[in-house]
Amino acid sequence: MPKKETDARIIIDDLLRQAFWDPTDKGQVRTEEIVPGGGRADYLLLSRDGKPLAVVEAKKTAIHPYTAKQQALPYAKKLGAPFIFLTNGDLIYFWDYLNDDARAVNAFYSRRDMERLLHLRKESVPLATVPIPDFYSRKGEVRQLRPYQIRAMKALDHALELGKRRFLIELPTGTGKTDLICLYLQRLIQANRAERILFLVDRDQLAKQALEAIQDILPTHGSYWLKPGVARREEQITVCLLQTMIGRYQEFSSGYFDVVVADECHRSIYGAWQTALTHFDALHIGLTATPAMFIERNTFKFYDCKDDEPDFTYDIRDAIKEPAP
């Protein structure tokens, strides 16, 4: 295990390469960058037009990187870098310091990730300014949103505006979970809160259904099914089997997706399956048709919910009672 900061930097250089940075290219990565007023930033990551994107504060393994926050913050401000990474080669924290606290991530963001995030920050609007539609087109017919679908979207809005980054939705089978999430993804795109989206499922049939709904409800946004042995495409929405993503998540940087949707999520957050979710530092939306009382506690923990309390739930008995529009 590395003991010195110089040893940690060897690992950090490799981690940067995995996120598609070239540490030897001074147009991408500068080291020991002099900070106006005193001090040196261990690394400075640059945008394609040469502007500072992120300061990387490197510590030896024995030091927890989160403790370096106050050292790195004045460096980032003086250099004009909007983001900070804190790392000891083992743990990595990403800090969008104008908006959130530092949080643990699995890998560095790529240059494209941070440029996209800056664009979204600049162009985003409050969700309250984006109207929820009364109707939408599906399978060639006009459908009216059900009251519970509107309530679910408002619940997601509320949680998101409060700074929550993981959400759990429980809707019985047949109540339009996929339609609802497609409409909400459209809402996030319209508010400039999301650009790249991953839709994870665990069966071929669910992948076909998800892609059909996405292409029907979001026809102007490129989408595709990432299958085994097929090269990834730079489309806005990626549908993928969880089993496939487990073997391919390293093809993507940690910040590649803005939103990760996991269908039937109560089956996908355990053991090796969870790696395909936690690799991505994104808004995570879990969908399930299983009533809360039958979901294991780890599901609620993963989505930052209290036990038996999803961010939105709709009981099957209420679904039966509620009249069709």
C-alpha positions as CSV (number, residue, x, y, z in Angstrom):
1,M,0.0,0.0,0.0
2,P,1.3,3.5,-0.8
3,K,2.6,5.4,2.3
4,K,3.8,8.6,0.8
5,E,2.0,11.3,-1.2
6,T,4.4,10.7,-4.1
7,D,3.4,7.0,-4.1
8,A,-0.3,8.0,-4.1
9,R,0.3,10.3,-7.1
10,I,1.4,7.3,-9.2
11,I,-2.0,5.8,-8.5
12,I,-3.8,9.1,-9.1
13,D,-2.1,9.4,-12.5
14,D,-3.4,6.0,-13.4
15,L,-6.9,6.9,-12.1
16,L,-6.9,10.0,-14.3
17,R,-6.0,8.0,-17.3
18,Q,-8.9,5.7,-16.6
19,A,-11.1,8.8,-16.8
20,F,-9.6,9.6,-20.2
21,W,-7.1,12.3,-19.0
22,D,-3.5,12.3,-20.2
23,P,-1.3,13.4,-17.2
24,T,1.6,14.0,-19.6
25,D,-0.4,16.5,-21.7
26,K,0.0,20.0,-20.1
27,G,-3.0,21.1,-22.1
28,Q,-5.1,18.8,-20.0
29,V,-3.3,18.3,-16.7
30,R,-0.9,20.6,-14.9
31,T,0.9,19.6,-11.8
32,E,2.3,21.8,-9.0
33,E,0.3,24.7,-10.3
34,I,1.3,28.0,-8.6
35,V,-1.7,29.6,-6.8
36,P,-1.9,33.4,-6.8
37,G,-1.2,34.6,-3.3
38,G,0.8,31.5,-2.3
39,G,0.6,27.7,-2.4
40,R,0.6,25.1,-5.1
41,A,-2.2,22.9,-6.4
42,D,-1.2,19.3,-6.8
43,Y,-3.1,19.0,-10.1
44,L,-5.1,21.4,-12.2
45,L,-7.4,19.9,-14.8
46,L,-8.2,22.1,-17.8
47,S,-11.1,22.4,-20.3
48,R,-10.6,22.1,-24.0
49,D,-10.3,25.9,-24.2
50,G,-7.6,25.9,-21.5
51,K,-9.7,27.1,-18.7
52,P,-9.4,25.6,-15.1
53,L,-12.0,22.9,-14.5
54,A,-10.9,21.2,-11.3
55,V,-8.2,21.3,-8.6
56,V,-7.1,17.8,-7.4
57,E,-5.7,17.8,-3.9
58,A,-3.5,14.7,-3.4
59,K,-2.8,13.2,0.0
60,K,-1.0,10.1,1.2
61,T,-3.0,7.0,1.9
62,A,-2.9,7.5,5.7
63,I,-4.8,10.8,5.4
64,H,-8.5,10.8,4.7
65,P,-9.0,13.1,1.7
66,Y,-12.1,14.8,3.0
67,T,-9.9,16.5,5.6
68,A,-8.2,18.4,2.8
69,K,-11.4,20.4,1.9
70,Q,-10.3,23.7,3.4
71,Q,-6.8,23.5,1.9
72,A,-8.2,22.9,-1.6
73,L,-11.0,25.4,-1.5
74,P,-9.0,28.7,-1.6
75,Y,-6.8,27.1,-4.3
76,A,-9.8,26.4,-6.5
77,K,-11.3,29.9,-6.0
78,K,-8.0,31.7,-6.7
79,L,-7.4,29.6,-9.8
80,G,-11.0,29.9,-11.0
81,A,-11.7,26.2,-11.0
82,P,-15.4,25.4,-10.3
83,F,-14.8,21.8,-9.1
84,I,-12.5,20.0,-6.6
85,F,-11.3,16.4,-6.3
86,L,-9.9,15.2,-3.0
87,T,-8.0,11.9,-3.1
88,N,-5.4,9.8,-1.5
89,G,-5.3,7.3,-4.4
90,D,-7.7,5.0,-2.6
91,L,-10.7,7.3,-1.9
92,I,-11.9,10.0,-4.2
93,Y,-14.3,12.9,-3.3
94,F,-15.9,15.2,-5.8
95,W,-16.8,18.7,-4.7
96,D,-19.1,21.0,-6.7
97,Y,-18.4,23.6,-4.0
98,L,-20.9,26.2,-5.1
99,N,-23.8,23.8,-5.0
100,D,-23.1,20.8,-2.7
101,D,-20.8,19.3,-0.1
102,A,-18.0,16.9,-1.2
103,R,-19.2,13.4,-1.8
104,A,-17.4,10.1,-2.4
105,V,-17.2,8.9,-6.0
106,N,-15.9,5.8,-7.6
107,A,-13.7,7.6,-10.2
108,F,-12.7,10.9,-11.6
109,Y,-14.9,12.8,-13.9
110,S,-13.7,13.2,-17.5
111,R,-13.2,16.5,-19.1
112,R,-16.4,16.1,-21.1
113,D,-18.3,15.3,-17.9
114,M,-17.3,18.5,-16.2
115,E,-17.8,20.7,-19.3
116,R,-21.3,19.2,-19.6
117,L,-22.0,19.8,-15.9
118,L,-21.0,23.4,-16.2
119,H,-23.3,23.8,-19.2
120,L,-26.2,22.3,-17.3
121,R,-25.4,24.5,-14.2
122,K,-25.5,27.6,-16.5
123,E,-28.7,26.7,-18.4
124,S,-30.8,25.0,-15.7
125,V,-34.1,26.5,-14.6
126,P,-36.3,25.7,-11.5
127,L,-38.5,22.7,-12.1
128,A,-41.5,24.8,-11.0
129,T,-41.2,26.7,-14.2
130,V,-41.6,23.6,-16.3
131,P,-45.3,22.8,-16.6
132,I,-46.4,19.2,-16.1
133,P,-48.4,18.2,-19.3
134,D,-52.0,17.1,-19.0
135,F,-51.7,14.8,-22.0
136,Y,-49.0,12.9,-23.9
137,S,-48.8,10.8,-27.0
138,R,-48.2,7.0,-26.6
139,K,-48.6,4.3,-29.2
140,G,-50.3,6.6,-31.6
141,E,-53.0,7.8,-29.1
142,V,-53.3,10.7,-26.8
143,R,-53.3,9.8,-23.1
144,Q,-54.1,11.8,-20.1
145,L,-51.8,11.8,-17.1
146,R,-53.4,10.2,-14.1
147,P,-53.5,12.1,-10.8
148,Y,-51.1,9.7,-9.1
149,Q,-48.6,10.2,-12.0
150,I,-48.7,14.0,-11.5
151,R,-48.3,13.5,-7.7
152,A,-45.3,11.3,-8.3
153,M,-43.7,13.9,-10.5
154,K,-44.3,16.6,-7.9
155,A,-42.8,14.4,-5.2
156,L,-39.7,13.9,-7.3
157,D,-39.5,17.7,-7.9
158,H,-39.7,18.3,-4.2
159,A,-37.0,15.8,-3.3
160,L,-34.7,17.0,-6.0
161,E,-35.0,20.7,-5.0
162,L,-34.2,19.7,-1.5
163,G,-30.9,18.3,-2.7
164,K,-31.7,14.6,-2.6
165,R,-29.8,12.5,-5.2
166,R,-31.4,9.1,-4.9
167,F,-35.2,8.4,-5.2
168,L,-37.4,5.4,-4.8
169,I,-40.7,5.1,-6.5
170,E,-43.2,2.3,-5.8
171,L,-46.0,1.8,-8.4
172,P,-48.0,-1.4,-8.9
173,T,-47.7,-3.3,-12.1
174,G,-50.0,-1.8,-14.8
175,T,-49.9,1.8,-13.5
176,G,-47.5,3.1,-16.1
177,K,-44.1,3.2,-14.3
178,T,-42.2,3.4,-17.6
179,D,-44.4,6.1,-19.1
180,L,-44.1,8.1,-15.9
181,I,-40.3,7.9,-15.8
182,C,-40.0,8.8,-19.5
183,L,-42.2,11.8,-18.9
184,Y,-40.1,12.8,-15.9
185,L,-36.8,12.4,-17.8
186,Q,-38.3,14.7,-20.4
187,R,-39.0,17.1,-17.6
188,L,-35.4,17.0,-16.4
189,I,-34.1,17.5,-19.9
190,Q,-36.4,20.5,-20.4
191,A,-35.2,22.0,-17.2
192,N,-31.5,21.4,-18.2
193,R,-31.0,19.2,-15.2
194,A,-29.9,16.2,-17.3
195,E,-28.4,15.4,-20.7
196,R,-27.2,11.8,-20.6
197,I,-29.4,9.1,-19.1
198,L,-28.9,5.4,-18.3
199,F,-31.9,3.1,-18.1
200,L,-31.0,-0.2,-16.4
201,V,-33.2,-3.4,-16.5
202,D,-32.6,-7.0,-15.8
203,R,-34.4,-8.8,-18.6
204,D,-34.5,-8.5,-22.4
205,Q,-38.2,-8.0,-22.4
206,L,-38.0,-5.0,-20.1
207,A,-35.2,-3.5,-22.2
208,K,-37.5,-3.8,-25.3
209,Q,-40.4,-2.2,-23.4
210,A,-38.2,0.6,-22.0
211,L,-36.7,1.4,-25.4
212,E,-40.1,1.4,-27.1
213,A,-41.5,3.8,-24.5
214,I,-38.4,6.1,-24.7
215,Q,-38.5,6.3,-28.5
216,D,-42.3,6.9,-28.4
217,I,-42.3,9.6,-25.7
218,L,-38.9,11.1,-26.3
219,P,-38.5,10.8,-30.1
220,T,-36.2,13.8,-30.5
221,H,-33.6,12.4,-28.0
222,G,-31.3,9.7,-29.4
223,S,-31.5,6.4,-27.6
224,Y,-30.2,2.8,-28.1
225,W,-29.8,-0.6,-26.4
226,L,-26.3,-1.3,-25.4
227,K,-25.9,-5.0,-26.0
228,P,-23.0,-7.4,-25.3
229,G,-20.3,-7.3,-27.9
230,V,-21.7,-4.1,-29.5
231,A,-19.7,-0.9,-29.3
232,R,-21.2,1.9,-27.2
233,R,-22.8,4.8,-29.0
234,E,-22.8,8.5,-28.0
235,E,-26.5,8.7,-27.7
236,Q,-28.4,10.8,-25.1
237,I,-30.2,7.8,-23.6
238,T,-28.7,4.3,-23.1
239,V,-30.8,1.3,-22.3
240,C,-28.8,-1.6,-20.9
241,L,-29.2,-4.9,-19.1
242,L,-27.7,-4.8,-15.6
243,Q,-25.8,-8.0,-16.4
244,T,-24.2,-6.3,-19.4
245,M,-23.3,-3.1,-17.5
246,I,-21.5,-5.0,-14.8
247,G,-18.9,-6.0,-17.4
248,R,-18.8,-2.7,-19.2
249,Y,-19.2,0.1,-16.6
250,Q,-15.4,0.9,-16.8
251,E,-15.9,2.1,-20.3
252,F,-17.7,5.1,-18.8
253,S,-16.4,7.7,-16.5
254,S,-18.0,8.3,-13.2
255,G,-19.8,11.4,-14.3
256,Y,-20.8,10.2,-17.8
257,F,-24.5,9.9,-16.9
258,D,-26.6,12.6,-15.2
259,V,-29.4,10.2,-14.3
260,V,-29.4,6.4,-13.7
261,V,-32.9,4.7,-13.7
262,A,-33.0,1.2,-12.3
263,D,-36.2,-0.8,-13.1
264,E,-37.2,-3.4,-10.5
265,C,-34.5,-1.9,-8.4
266,H,-35.1,-4.1,-5.4
267,R,-33.4,-6.9,-7.3
268,S,-30.4,-4.8,-8.5
269,I,-28.6,-3.3,-5.5
270,Y,-27.0,-6.3,-4.0
271,G,-23.4,-7.6,-4.3
272,A,-21.8,-7.3,-7.7
273,W,-25.0,-5.9,-9.2
274,Q,-24.6,-2.7,-7.1
275,T,-21.3,-1.9,-8.7
276,A,-23.0,-1.1,-12.0
277,L,-25.0,1.6,-10.1
278,T,-22.6,3.1,-7.7
279,H,-19.9,3.6,-10.3
280,F,-22.0,6.5,-11.6
281,D,-22.2,9.7,-9.7
282,A,-25.6,10.6,-10.9
283,L,-29.2,11.2,-9.8
284,H,-30.4,7.6,-9.1
285,I,-34.1,6.8,-9.6
286,G,-35.3,3.3,-8.5
287,L,-38.6,1.9,-9.8
288,T,-40.3,-1.1,-8.2
289,A,-43.7,-2.7,-8.2
290,T,-43.0,-4.6,-5.0
291,P,-44.9,-3.2,-2.0
292,A,-42.7,-1.4,0.6
293,M,-43.4,-4.0,3.3
294,F,-41.8,-6.7,1.2
295,I,-38.7,-4.8,0.1
296,E,-35.5,-5.4,2.0
297,R,-34.2,-2.6,4.1
298,N,-31.0,-2.2,2.0
299,T,-33.2,-0.9,-0.9
300,F,-34.4,2.0,1.3
301,K,-30.9,2.6,2.5
302,F,-29.4,2.7,-1.0
303,Y,-32.0,5.3,-2.1
304,D,-31.6,7.3,1.1
305,C,-35.2,6.6,2.3
306,K,-36.5,5.8,5.7
307,D,-37.5,2.1,6.1
308,D,-40.8,1.4,4.3
309,E,-41.0,5.0,3.1
310,P,-40.3,5.4,-0.7
311,D,-40.1,8.9,-2.0
312,F,-43.5,8.1,-3.7
313,T,-45.7,5.1,-3.3
314,Y,-49.1,4.2,-4.7
315,D,-51.1,1.4,-3.2
316,I,-52.6,-1.2,-5.5
317,R,-56.0,-0.7,-3.7
318,D,-55.9,3.0,-4.6
319,A,-55.1,2.1,-8.2
320,I,-58.1,-0.1,-8.4
321,K,-60.4,2.6,-6.9
322,E,-59.1,5.5,-9.0
323,P,-61.2,5.9,-12.1
324,A,-59.6,6.0,-15.5
325,P,-59.4,9.5,-17.1
